[in-house]
Each structure stands twice: as C-alpha cells, then as structure tokens.
Amino acid sequence: MKKLIVIVMLFLLLGSYIIYKSNNIDFKDNDGRKTFIVKFSKWVLQLGGNTKRVTANIIAQNWLPENTNSSDE
C-alpha cells in the first residue's frame, strides 16, 4: 500500500511539474498561483473521470470462460 501511495504522489508531482513548465507559471505572482491551481485541479478532475470510465469498462467486460458442455461430443 505504501508503494502505491508513493507512486501516486510521484505521478501527481510529475504532472504538476509539467503544468508548471508548459505554462511558464510564476509562483511569485498571485495570478500565476491561481493559474496553477486551476490547471492542476482541472487535470486531477480529468484523471478522476478517466479512471471512472476505465473502471466501468473493466467491470463491463465478460471475464468468465465460456461454458462448454462435454455432452455435445
């Protein structure tokens, strides 16, 4: 469980770094901090939506083997 938390934290840190660098955000400026918070929040919400859709698709899959009767032979 600890490894999963560390992986998630590293993923979020990497995402925040990418947002910071790609938008040339200045944390000294109040507008820069607001821009970062908005963009990071939108990204996290998008991650949540994507996770929800992927999970729903996984649940909808038929994971059981086909029922084969040996009496058909």
HELIX and SHEET records of a PDB file:
HELIX    1   1 LYS A    2  SER A   22  1                                  21    
HELIX    2   2 ASN A   30  ALA A   60  1                                  31    
HELIX    3   3 SER A   70  ASP A   72  5                                   3    
END                                                                             
